[in-house]
Amino acid sequence: MADRDTLLKILDLARWAPSGDNTQPWRFEIVSDTHIAIHGHDTRDWCVYDFRGYASHIAHGALLETLRIAASDVGLKATWALRKGSTDVAPIYDVSLQHTADIKRDPLLAFVESRAVQRRPMSTTPLTDEQKTALTNAVGEDFELSFFESGKMKRRVAKLLWDSAYLRLTCPEAYEVHKRVIEWGARFSEDKIPEEAVGVDAVTAKLMRWVMQSWARVAFFNTYLAGTIAPRIQLDVLPAMRCAAHVLMTPRRTPTEFLDYVRVGEAMQRLWLTVASLGLHLQPEMTPVIFRWYAQNGASITADRSMDAASARLAGKFDALSGRASDESVVFFCRVGKAPNPVSRSLRMALRTLLQPD
Ligand SMILES: Cc1cc2nc3c(=O)[nH]c(=O)nc-3n(C[C@H](O)[C@H](O)[C@H](O)COP(=O)(O)O)c2cc1C
């Protein structure tokens, strides 16, 4: 049995799990001394990046894994099960907490709060074999990691991200998301991405902020003033070249249900925390993965279908680069490397906001 304060302490740490655009698609309920319910939701109704809710499901997995790690600090073993009858749109994960004699404090515990996305250029010092082995072990047997490390491969990834960013910056649906998730003029943000963590210099940020006040301005800038160039160089090309490696995570079994993405999230969080434990940083590079999900499922990223051909071409390039067949599954893509801790980062909503009232 754990008292309520212990459960609050666990949840207070677990809420540091990462989520796409810091959306934190979860609410917590303390049901009893041994039972926490996680009420998940997703953002697919307004966020073009949350294809079928997969990005949120990955975040749910990251939260559940972080909760498990946090519980180990107080000698509790946390196991979860999807509540019967709950669906991918509003999944409820019932977490059971039990004292067991053999539970050890998880070594990743120390990095739960300090882990943060690094969107700025990193050192190109290659990963050592020991580091790659640690990362491969972190994701477990259900997933495989591929490392793209040579200058040639980094250039191919840079080109992929360049093309992907063009779609991202010229798609009205994505514009609505960017407008909603960036907190302008901020270094820290509880429920968004603060401007300084976006990864562009101050002048470009100022310009982006002004341009992004209306879609008409964005469209004009993109068409006549090469508006996508500066952000794409700073957000995609430079970071792609300036890292130790790009890392692709693929599942050994094709996902067939949404819970498979929750399991991706558990492995992703172990990978990210292990990166932090090695003194390295990570930035997810999920846009090409997400656009590939659209292409694989014959879905359009924009209402008028005008980008279908471009997203299919992008998926083809991703397949060629990664050596995957078009029907194979790709679930997480990121870059890693040594870098200073980011001075600006996303914070989290207060625990009392995330807790459902009794
Ligand atoms: C499923 C998922 C997808 C993400 N995709 C991206 C991405 O494509 N690019 C990026 O810069 N950050 C991405 N992130 C990082 C989030 O924006 C970040 O984790 C969140 O804002 C919280 O910030 P923190 O990780 O610094 O605590 C992603 C995170 C998750 C969990």
The ligand as an ORCA input file, in Angstrom:
! r2SCAN-3c Opt
* xyz 0 1
  C       5.886     11.459    -30.317
  C       6.753     12.693    -30.262
  C       7.096     13.345    -31.443
  C       7.925     14.470    -31.416
  N       8.299     15.037    -32.598
  C       9.177     16.075    -32.583
  C       9.714     16.577    -33.802
  O       9.404     16.089    -34.895
  N      10.589     17.605    -33.739
  C      10.982     18.154    -32.544
  O      11.774     19.082    -32.547
  N      10.499     17.675    -31.368
  C       9.619     16.651    -31.361
  N       9.176     16.109    -30.174
  C       9.630     16.705    -28.905
  C       8.525     17.451    -28.176
  O       8.182     18.662    -28.826
  C       9.007     17.703    -26.746
  O       9.274     16.462    -26.136
  C       7.993     18.448    -25.922
  O       7.815     19.753    -26.416
  C       8.416     18.531    -24.445
  O       9.684     19.108    -24.324
  P      10.891     18.355    -23.589
  O      11.111     17.058    -24.317
  O      12.047     19.296    -23.741
  O      10.505     18.148    -22.165
  C       8.373     14.989    -30.169
  C       8.033     14.317    -28.981
  C       7.245     13.170    -29.017
  C       6.913     12.462    -27.750
*
